[in-house]
């Protein structure tokens, strides 16, 4: 397998200070071990990571901008999901 046919991997890093992983970039690698090692070498050279995830790009399903209306607009008619929908009694001082 030559490097032109290697799959694309997405790289997520969790910083030492943070709790969630953030997407930092992509790379090509022959397998998951190589992807993990390359991600370490490329994206954590200065020790800025505590955890690395690599995910083969073909396994990620993303929404399309064409779907924004159907995916996100239904939340607009559910006002109970917003804190402004609820009225707090005067007795509640610290919420």
Backbone atoms as SQL, in Angstrom:
CREATE TABLE atoms (id INTEGER PRIMARY KEY, chain TEXT, resi INTEGER, resn TEXT, atom TEXT, x REAL, y REAL, z REAL);
INSERT INTO atoms VALUES
  (1, 'A', 1, 'UNK', 'N', 0.851, -1.175, 0.000),
  (2, 'A', 1, 'UNK', 'CA', 0.000, 0.000, 0.000),
  (3, 'A', 1, 'UNK', 'C', 0.897, 1.238, 0.000),
  (4, 'A', 2, 'UNK', 'N', 0.768, 2.096, -0.990),
  (5, 'A', 2, 'UNK', 'CA', 1.574, 3.309, -1.003),
  (6, 'A', 2, 'UNK', 'C', 0.831, 4.420, -0.266),
  (7, 'A', 3, 'UNK', 'N', 1.559, 5.485, 0.078),
  (8, 'A', 3, 'UNK', 'CA', 0.956, 6.525, 0.908),
  (9, 'A', 3, 'UNK', 'C', -0.148, 7.301, 0.206),
  (10, 'A', 4, 'UNK', 'N', -0.262, 7.210, -1.124),
  (11, 'A', 4, 'UNK', 'CA', -1.360, 7.875, -1.824),
  (12, 'A', 4, 'UNK', 'C', -2.684, 7.156, -1.599),
  (13, 'A', 5, 'UNK', 'N', -2.629, 5.878, -1.250),
  (14, 'A', 5, 'UNK', 'CA', -3.863, 5.143, -1.004),
  (15, 'A', 5, 'UNK', 'C', -4.166, 4.996, 0.491),
  (16, 'A', 6, 'UNK', 'N', -3.318, 5.602, 1.344),
  (17, 'A', 6, 'UNK', 'CA', -3.569, 5.543, 2.779),
  (18, 'A', 6, 'UNK', 'C', -4.834, 6.331, 3.108),
  (19, 'A', 7, 'UNK', 'N', -5.631, 5.836, 4.039),
  (20, 'A', 7, 'UNK', 'CA', -6.857, 6.554, 4.390),
  (21, 'A', 7, 'UNK', 'C', -6.564, 7.846, 5.156),
  (22, 'A', 8, 'UNK', 'N', -7.540, 8.731, 5.136),
  (23, 'A', 8, 'UNK', 'CA', -7.462, 10.002, 5.844),
  (24, 'A', 8, 'UNK', 'C', -7.996, 9.804, 7.265),
  (25, 'A', 9, 'UNK', 'N', -7.298, 10.350, 8.238),
  (26, 'A', 9, 'UNK', 'CA', -7.671, 10.243, 9.652),
  (27, 'A', 9, 'UNK', 'C', -7.883, 11.643, 10.214),
  (28, 'A', 10, 'UNK', 'N', -8.907, 11.802, 11.039),
  (29, 'A', 10, 'UNK', 'CA', -9.157, 13.065, 11.728),
  (30, 'A', 10, 'UNK', 'C', -8.552, 12.946, 13.127),
  (31, 'A', 11, 'UNK', 'N', -7.916, 14.020, 13.581),
  (32, 'A', 11, 'UNK', 'CA', -7.191, 14.006, 14.849),
  (33, 'A', 11, 'UNK', 'C', -7.861, 14.949, 15.841),
  (34, 'A', 12, 'UNK', 'N', -8.103, 14.422, 17.051),
  (35, 'A', 12, 'UNK', 'CA', -8.707, 15.192, 18.135),
  (36, 'A', 12, 'UNK', 'C', -7.759, 15.132, 19.327),
  (37, 'A', 13, 'UNK', 'N', -7.500, 16.289, 19.937),
  (38, 'A', 13, 'UNK', 'CA', -6.583, 16.386, 21.065),
  (39, 'A', 13, 'UNK', 'C', -7.331, 16.957, 22.268),
  (40, 'A', 14, 'UNK', 'N', -7.069, 16.379, 23.436),
  (41, 'A', 14, 'UNK', 'CA', -7.564, 16.957, 24.688),
  (42, 'A', 14, 'UNK', 'C', -6.368, 17.599, 25.363),
  (43, 'A', 15, 'UNK', 'N', -6.471, 18.897, 25.623),
  (44, 'A', 15, 'UNK', 'CA', -5.356, 19.596, 26.261),
  (45, 'A', 15, 'UNK', 'C', -5.284, 19.228, 27.732),
  (46, 'A', 16, 'UNK', 'N', -4.188, 19.552, 28.338),
  (47, 'A', 16, 'UNK', 'CA', -4.017, 19.244, 29.761),
  (48, 'A', 16, 'UNK', 'C', -5.016, 20.011, 30.620),
  (49, 'A', 17, 'UNK', 'N', -5.412, 21.192, 30.166),
  (50, 'A', 17, 'UNK', 'CA', -6.319, 22.024, 30.946),
  (51, 'A', 17, 'UNK', 'C', -7.787, 21.711, 30.676),
  (52, 'A', 18, 'UNK', 'N', -8.093, 21.227, 29.485),
  (53, 'A', 18, 'UNK', 'CA', -9.481, 21.057, 29.093),
  (54, 'A', 18, 'UNK', 'C', -10.029, 19.686, 29.368),
  (55, 'A', 19, 'UNK', 'N', -11.336, 19.573, 29.237),
  (56, 'A', 19, 'UNK', 'CA', -12.001, 18.298, 29.465),
  (57, 'A', 19, 'UNK', 'C', -12.498, 17.657, 28.183),
  (58, 'A', 20, 'UNK', 'N', -12.604, 18.418, 27.110),
  (59, 'A', 20, 'UNK', 'CA', -13.134, 17.847, 25.875),
  (60, 'A', 20, 'UNK', 'C', -12.066, 17.828, 24.785),
  (61, 'A', 21, 'UNK', 'N', -12.193, 16.866, 23.896),
  (62, 'A', 21, 'UNK', 'CA', -11.284, 16.779, 22.756),
  (63, 'A', 21, 'UNK', 'C', -11.704, 17.799, 21.705),
  (64, 'A', 22, 'UNK', 'N', -10.741, 18.363, 21.007),
  (65, 'A', 22, 'UNK', 'CA', -11.005, 19.327, 19.934),
  (66, 'A', 22, 'UNK', 'C', -10.315, 18.844, 18.667),
  (67, 'A', 23, 'UNK', 'N', -10.995, 19.035, 17.546),
  (68, 'A', 23, 'UNK', 'CA', -10.419, 18.652, 16.264),
  (69, 'A', 23, 'UNK', 'C', -9.261, 19.590, 15.957),
  (70, 'A', 24, 'UNK', 'N', -8.103, 19.012, 15.639),
  (71, 'A', 24, 'UNK', 'CA', -6.915, 19.819, 15.356),
  (72, 'A', 24, 'UNK', 'C', -6.410, 19.669, 13.933),
  (73, 'A', 25, 'UNK', 'N', -6.873, 18.646, 13.220),
  (74, 'A', 25, 'UNK', 'CA', -6.417, 18.476, 11.855),
  (75, 'A', 25, 'UNK', 'C', -6.613, 17.067, 11.343),
  (76, 'A', 26, 'UNK', 'N', -6.009, 16.809, 10.202),
  (77, 'A', 26, 'UNK', 'CA', -6.143, 15.521, 9.529),
  (78, 'A', 26, 'UNK', 'C', -4.769, 15.048, 9.078),
  (79, 'A', 27, 'UNK', 'N', -4.661, 13.751, 8.852),
  (80, 'A', 27, 'UNK', 'CA', -3.425, 13.199, 8.299),
  (81, 'A', 27, 'UNK', 'C', -3.722, 11.865, 7.618),
  (82, 'A', 28, 'UNK', 'N', -2.824, 11.456, 6.758),
  (83, 'A', 28, 'UNK', 'CA', -2.929, 10.154, 6.095),
  (84, 'A', 28, 'UNK', 'C', -2.022, 9.169, 6.824),
  (85, 'A', 29, 'UNK', 'N', -2.525, 7.957, 7.035),
  (86, 'A', 29, 'UNK', 'CA', -1.725, 6.906, 7.670),
  (87, 'A', 29, 'UNK', 'C', -2.240, 5.553, 7.213),
  (88, 'A', 30, 'UNK', 'N', -1.357, 4.561, 7.266),
  (89, 'A', 30, 'UNK', 'CA', -1.706, 3.223, 6.791),
  (90, 'A', 30, 'UNK', 'C', -2.682, 2.510, 7.719),
  (91, 'A', 31, 'UNK', 'N', -2.572, 2.763, 9.041),
  (92, 'A', 31, 'UNK', 'CA', -3.459, 2.093, 9.993),
  (93, 'A', 31, 'UNK', 'C', -3.613, 2.977, 11.230),
  (94, 'A', 32, 'UNK', 'N', -4.416, 2.507, 12.191),
  (95, 'A', 32, 'UNK', 'CA', -4.711, 3.333, 13.361),
  (96, 'A', 32, 'UNK', 'C', -3.491, 3.574, 14.249),
  (97, 'A', 33, 'UNK', 'N', -2.607, 2.601, 14.347),
  (98, 'A', 33, 'UNK', 'CA', -1.396, 2.793, 15.150),
  (99, 'A', 33, 'UNK', 'C', -0.502, 3.867, 14.541),
  (100, 'A', 34, 'UNK', 'N', -0.320, 3.795, 13.229),
  (101, 'A', 34, 'UNK', 'CA', 0.489, 4.792, 12.542),
  (102, 'A', 34, 'UNK', 'C', -0.170, 6.171, 12.652),
  (103, 'A', 35, 'UNK', 'N', -1.491, 6.219, 12.552),
  (104, 'A', 35, 'UNK', 'CA', -2.214, 7.485, 12.670),
  (105, 'A', 35, 'UNK', 'C', -2.007, 8.089, 14.056),
  (106, 'A', 36, 'UNK', 'N', -2.076, 7.268, 15.085),
  (107, 'A', 36, 'UNK', 'CA', -1.886, 7.743, 16.445),
  (108, 'A', 36, 'UNK', 'C', -0.462, 8.260, 16.660),
  (109, 'A', 37, 'UNK', 'N', 0.524, 7.525, 16.181),
  (110, 'A', 37, 'UNK', 'CA', 1.913, 7.958, 16.324),
  (111, 'A', 37, 'UNK', 'C', 2.185, 9.236, 15.537),
  (112, 'A', 38, 'UNK', 'N', 1.670, 9.298, 14.303),
  (113, 'A', 38, 'UNK', 'CA', 1.868, 10.506, 13.496),
  (114, 'A', 38, 'UNK', 'C', 1.153, 11.707, 14.110),
  (115, 'A', 39, 'UNK', 'N', -0.034, 11.483, 14.650),
  (116, 'A', 39, 'UNK', 'CA', -0.770, 12.568, 15.306),
  (117, 'A', 39, 'UNK', 'C', 0.016, 13.102, 16.497),
  (118, 'A', 40, 'UNK', 'N', 0.593, 12.192, 17.264),
  (119, 'A', 40, 'UNK', 'CA', 1.431, 12.601, 18.406),
  (120, 'A', 40, 'UNK', 'C', 2.600, 13.449, 17.917),
  (121, 'A', 41, 'UNK', 'N', 3.282, 12.980, 16.867),
  (122, 'A', 41, 'UNK', 'CA', 4.456, 13.688, 16.366),
  (123, 'A', 41, 'UNK', 'C', 4.113, 15.044, 15.757),
  (124, 'A', 42, 'UNK', 'N', 2.987, 15.124, 15.064),
  (125, 'A', 42, 'UNK', 'CA', 2.629, 16.355, 14.358),
  (126, 'A', 42, 'UNK', 'C', 1.904, 17.355, 15.256),
  (127, 'A', 43, 'UNK', 'N', 0.973, 16.893, 16.078),
  (128, 'A', 43, 'UNK', 'CA', 0.080, 17.807, 16.794),
  (129, 'A', 43, 'UNK', 'C', 0.396, 18.000, 18.271),
  (130, 'A', 44, 'UNK', 'N', 1.349, 17.261, 18.815),
  (131, 'A', 44, 'UNK', 'CA', 1.685, 17.458, 20.237),
  (132, 'A', 44, 'UNK', 'C', 3.189, 17.594, 20.426),
  (133, 'A', 45, 'UNK', 'N', 3.846, 18.279, 19.542),
  (134, 'A', 45, 'UNK', 'CA', 5.304, 18.429, 19.615),
  (135, 'A', 45, 'UNK', 'C', 5.759, 19.187, 20.849),
  (136, 'A', 46, 'UNK', 'N', 4.920, 20.071, 21.365),
  (137, 'A', 46, 'UNK', 'CA', 5.307, 20.898, 22.513),
  (138, 'A', 46, 'UNK', 'C', 4.634, 20.427, 23.802),
  (139, 'A', 47, 'UNK', 'N', 4.156, 19.194, 23.810),
  (140, 'A', 47, 'UNK', 'CA', 3.543, 18.643, 25.013),
  (141, 'A', 47, 'UNK', 'C', 2.189, 19.220, 25.341),
  (142, 'A', 48, 'UNK', 'N', 1.458, 19.708, 24.332),
  (143, 'A', 48, 'UNK', 'CA', 0.183, 20.373, 24.587),
  (144, 'A', 48, 'UNK', 'C', -1.011, 19.430, 24.669),
  (145, 'A', 49, 'UNK', 'N', -0.774, 18.142, 24.666),
  (146, 'A', 49, 'UNK', 'CA', -1.893, 17.206, 24.699),
  (147, 'A', 49, 'UNK', 'C', -1.806, 16.212, 25.832),
  (148, 'A', 50, 'UNK', 'N', -2.977, 15.834, 26.354),
  (149, 'A', 50, 'UNK', 'CA', -3.048, 14.804, 27.385),
  (150, 'A', 50, 'UNK', 'C', -3.682, 13.537, 26.832),
  (151, 'A', 51, 'UNK', 'N', -4.408, 13.676, 25.722),
  (152, 'A', 51, 'UNK', 'CA', -5.091, 12.534, 25.122),
  (153, 'A', 51, 'UNK', 'C', -5.273, 12.797, 23.625),
  (154, 'A', 52, 'UNK', 'N', -5.133, 11.752, 22.833),
  (155, 'A', 52, 'UNK', 'CA', -5.287, 11.869, 21.376),
  (156, 'A', 52, 'UNK', 'C', -6.313, 10.844, 20.915),
  (157, 'A', 53, 'UNK', 'N', -7.225, 11.298, 20.074),
  (158, 'A', 53, 'UNK', 'CA', -8.138, 10.386, 19.374),
  (159, 'A', 53, 'UNK', 'C', -7.851, 10.508, 17.890),
  (160, 'A', 54, 'UNK', 'N', -7.830, 9.383, 17.181),
  (161, 'A', 54, 'UNK', 'CA', -7.783, 9.385, 15.724),
  (162, 'A', 54, 'UNK', 'C', -8.984, 8.585, 15.222),
  (163, 'A', 55, 'UNK', 'N', -9.657, 9.142, 14.249),
  (164, 'A', 55, 'UNK', 'CA', -10.853, 8.510, 13.692),
  (165, 'A', 55, 'UNK', 'C', -10.724, 8.538, 12.178),
  (166, 'A', 56, 'UNK', 'N', -10.876, 7.395, 11.563),
  (167, 'A', 56, 'UNK', 'CA', -10.820, 7.367, 10.112),
  (168, 'A', 56, 'UNK', 'C', -11.984, 8.200, 9.565),
  (169, 'A', 57, 'UNK', 'N', -11.663, 9.115, 8.665),
  (170, 'A', 57, 'UNK', 'CA', -12.641, 10.078, 8.167),
  (171, 'A', 57, 'UNK', 'C', -13.895, 9.427, 7.610),
  (172, 'A', 58, 'UNK', 'N', -13.763, 8.256, 7.012),
  (173, 'A', 58, 'UNK', 'CA', -14.928, 7.608, 6.408),
  (174, 'A', 58, 'UNK', 'C', -15.969, 7.202, 7.448),
  (175, 'A', 59, 'UNK', 'N', -15.580, 7.180, 8.723),
  (176, 'A', 59, 'UNK', 'CA', -16.508, 6.795, 9.785),
  (177, 'A', 59, 'UNK', 'C', -17.226, 7.989, 10.409),
  (178, 'A', 60, 'UNK', 'N', -16.963, 9.182, 9.917),
  (179, 'A', 60, 'UNK', 'CA', -17.606, 10.383, 10.446),
  (180, 'A', 60, 'UNK', 'C', -18.732, 10.785, 9.507),
  (181, 'A', 61, 'UNK', 'N', -19.896, 10.947, 10.069),
  (182, 'A', 61, 'UNK', 'CA', -21.061, 11.413, 9.310),
  (183, 'A', 61, 'UNK', 'C', -21.355, 12.833, 9.760),
  (184, 'A', 62, 'UNK', 'N', -21.356, 13.748, 8.842),
  (185, 'A', 62, 'UNK', 'CA', -21.584, 15.153, 9.163),
  (186, 'A', 62, 'UNK', 'C', -22.835, 15.653, 8.453),
  (187, 'A', 63, 'UNK', 'N', -23.462, 16.631, 9.056),
  (188, 'A', 63, 'UNK', 'CA', -24.635, 17.231, 8.423),
  (189, 'A', 63, 'UNK', 'C', -24.176, 18.130, 7.278),
  (190, 'A', 64, 'UNK', 'N', -25.061, 18.342, 6.366),
  (191, 'A', 64, 'UNK', 'CA', -24.803, 19.211, 5.233),
  (192, 'A', 64, 'UNK', 'C', -25.430, 20.573, 5.501),
  (193, 'A', 65, 'UNK', 'N', -24.803, 21.662, 5.043),
  (194, 'A', 65, 'UNK', 'CA', -25.429, 22.978, 5.207),
  (195, 'A', 65, 'UNK', 'C', -26.837, 23.027, 4.601),
  (196, 'A', 66, 'UNK', 'N', -27.088, 22.187, 3.611),
  (197, 'A', 66, 'UNK', 'CA', -28.424, 22.139, 3.004),
  (198, 'A', 66, 'UNK', 'C', -29.475, 21.602, 3.984),
  (199, 'A', 67, 'UNK', 'N', -29.030, 20.906, 5.022),
  (200, 'A', 67, 'UNK', 'CA', -29.937, 20.308, 5.996),
  (201, 'A', 67, 'UNK', 'C', -30.185, 21.201, 7.206),
  (202, 'A', 68, 'UNK', 'N', -29.562, 22.370, 7.273),
  (203, 'A', 68, 'UNK', 'CA', -29.660, 23.203, 8.467),
  (204, 'A', 68, 'UNK', 'C', -31.097, 23.480, 8.878),
  (205, 'A', 69, 'UNK', 'N', -31.941, 23.822, 7.940),
  (206, 'A', 69, 'UNK', 'CA', -33.316, 24.160, 8.289),
  (207, 'A', 69, 'UNK', 'C', -34.035, 22.977, 8.913),
  (208, 'A', 70, 'UNK', 'N', -33.945, 21.820, 8.299),
  (209, 'A', 70, 'UNK', 'CA', -34.668, 20.659, 8.819),
  (210, 'A', 70, 'UNK', 'C', -34.060, 20.129, 10.111),
  (211, 'A', 71, 'UNK', 'N', -32.752, 20.302, 10.304),
  (212, 'A', 71, 'UNK', 'CA', -32.105, 19.793, 11.516),
  (213, 'A', 71, 'UNK', 'C', -32.253, 20.719, 12.713),
  (214, 'A', 72, 'UNK', 'N', -32.136, 22.018, 12.489),
  (215, 'A', 72, 'UNK', 'CA', -32.030, 22.942, 13.607),
  (216, 'A', 72, 'UNK', 'C', -33.264, 23.796, 13.857),
  (217, 'A', 73, 'UNK', 'N', -34.095, 24.023, 12.868),
  (218, 'A', 73, 'UNK', 'CA', -35.277, 24.852, 13.073),
  (219, 'A', 73, 'UNK', 'C', -36.320, 24.231, 13.991),
  (220, 'A', 74, 'UNK', 'N', -36.483, 22.913, 14.046),
  (221, 'A', 74, 'UNK', 'CA', -37.508, 22.369, 14.944),
  (222, 'A', 74, 'UNK', 'C', -37.310, 22.782, 16.397),
  (223, 'A', 75, 'UNK', 'N', -36.112, 23.111, 16.811),
  (224, 'A', 75, 'UNK', 'CA', -35.869, 23.532, 18.193),
  (225, 'A', 75, 'UNK', 'C', -36.481, 24.896, 18.482),
  (226, 'A', 76, 'UNK', 'N', -36.700, 25.699, 17.465),
  (227, 'A', 76, 'UNK', 'CA', -37.252, 27.032, 17.656),
  (228, 'A', 76, 'UNK', 'C', -38.672, 27.001, 18.217),
  (229, 'A', 77, 'UNK', 'N', -39.433, 25.964, 17.916),
  (230, 'A', 77, 'UNK', 'CA', -40.811, 25.921, 18.410),
  (231, 'A', 77, 'UNK', 'C', -40.924, 25.210, 19.757),
  (232, 'A', 78, 'UNK', 'N', -39.809, 24.911, 20.382),
  (233, 'A', 78, 'UNK', 'CA', -39.809, 24.254, 21.688),
  (234, 'A', 78, 'UNK', 'C', -39.251, 25.235, 22.717),
  (235, 'A', 79, 'UNK', 'N', -40.047, 26.232, 23.031),
  (236, 'A', 79, 'UNK', 'CA', -39.567, 27.295, 23.912),
  (237, 'A', 79, 'UNK', 'C', -39.238, 26.791, 25.303),
  (238, 'A', 80, 'UNK', 'N', -39.809, 25.667, 25.702),
  (239, 'A', 80, 'UNK', 'CA', -39.517, 25.121, 27.034),
  (240, 'A', 80, 'UNK', 'C', -38.059, 24.713, 27.183),
  (241, 'A', 81, 'UNK', 'N', -37.334, 24.645, 26.092),
  (242, 'A', 81, 'UNK', 'CA', -35.912, 24.307, 26.158),
  (243, 'A', 81, 'UNK', 'C', -35.054, 25.510, 26.541),
  (244, 'A', 82, 'UNK', 'N', -35.640, 26.680, 26.558),
  (245, 'A', 82, 'UNK', 'CA', -34.905, 27.909, 26.865),
  (246, 'A', 82, 'UNK', 'C', -35.236, 28.365, 28.282),
  (247, 'A', 83, 'UNK', 'N', -34.259, 28.831, 29.028),
  (248, 'A', 83, 'UNK', 'CA', -34.515, 29.236, 30.408),
  (249, 'A', 83, 'UNK', 'C', -35.493, 30.399, 30.516),
  (250, 'A', 84, 'UNK', 'N', -35.640, 31.196, 29.475),
  (251, 'A', 84, 'UNK', 'CA', -36.565, 32.334, 29.542),
  (252, 'A', 84, 'UNK', 'C', -38.025, 31.883, 29.552),
  (253, 'A', 85, 'UNK', 'N', -38.281, 30.630, 29.248),
  (254, 'A', 85, 'UNK', 'CA', -39.651, 30.101, 29.248),
  (255, 'A', 85, 'UNK', 'C', -40.198, 29.984, 30.670),
  (256, 'A', 86, 'UNK', 'N', -39.322, 29.754, 31.623),
  (257, 'A', 86, 'UNK', 'CA', -39.729, 29.491, 33.007),
  (258, 'A', 86, 'UNK', 'C', -39.703, 30.761, 33.842),
  (259, 'A', 87, 'UNK', 'N', -40.695, 30.890, 34.688),
  (260, 'A', 87, 'UNK', 'CA', -40.762, 32.022, 35.619),
  (261, 'A', 87, 'UNK', 'C', -40.376, 31.530, 37.005),
  (262, 'A', 88, 'UNK', 'N', -39.410, 32.197, 37.614),
  (263, 'A', 88, 'UNK', 'CA', -38.952, 31.801, 38.936),
  (264, 'A', 88, 'UNK', 'C', -39.769, 32.511, 40.015),
  (265, 'A', 89, 'UNK', 'N', -40.133, 31.806, 41.059),
  (266, 'A', 89, 'UNK', 'CA', -40.828, 32.463, 42.162),
  (267, 'A', 89, 'UNK', 'C', -39.893, 33.451, 42.863),
  (268, 'A', 90, 'UNK', 'N', -40.475, 34.434, 43.505),
  (269, 'A', 90, 'UNK', 'CA', -39.667, 35.458, 44.204),
  (270, 'A', 90, 'UNK', 'C', -38.828, 34.852, 45.316),
  (271, 'A', 91, 'UNK', 'N', -39.273, 33.703, 45.869),
  (272, 'A', 91, 'UNK', 'CA', -38.546, 33.079, 46.957),
  (273, 'A', 91, 'UNK', 'C', -37.183, 32.533, 46.520),
  (274, 'A', 92, 'UNK', 'N', -37.043, 32.242, 45.234),
  (275, 'A', 92, 'UNK', 'CA', -35.785, 31.692, 44.720),
  (276, 'A', 92, 'UNK', 'C', -34.835, 32.846, 44.471),
  (277, 'A', 93, 'UNK', 'N', -33.777, 32.870, 45.272),
  (278, 'A', 93, 'UNK', 'CA', -32.832, 34.004, 45.199),
  (279, 'A', 93, 'UNK', 'C', -31.580, 33.679, 44.386),
  (280, 'A', 94, 'UNK', 'N', -31.104, 32.442, 44.483),
  (281, 'A', 94, 'UNK', 'CA', -29.813, 32.110, 43.869),
  (282, 'A', 94, 'UNK', 'C', -29.967, 30.920, 42.940),
  (283, 'A', 95, 'UNK', 'N', -30.183, 31.208, 41.699),
  (284, 'A', 95, 'UNK', 'CA', -30.275, 30.113, 40.718),
  (285, 'A', 95, 'UNK', 'C', -29.502, 30.470, 39.500);
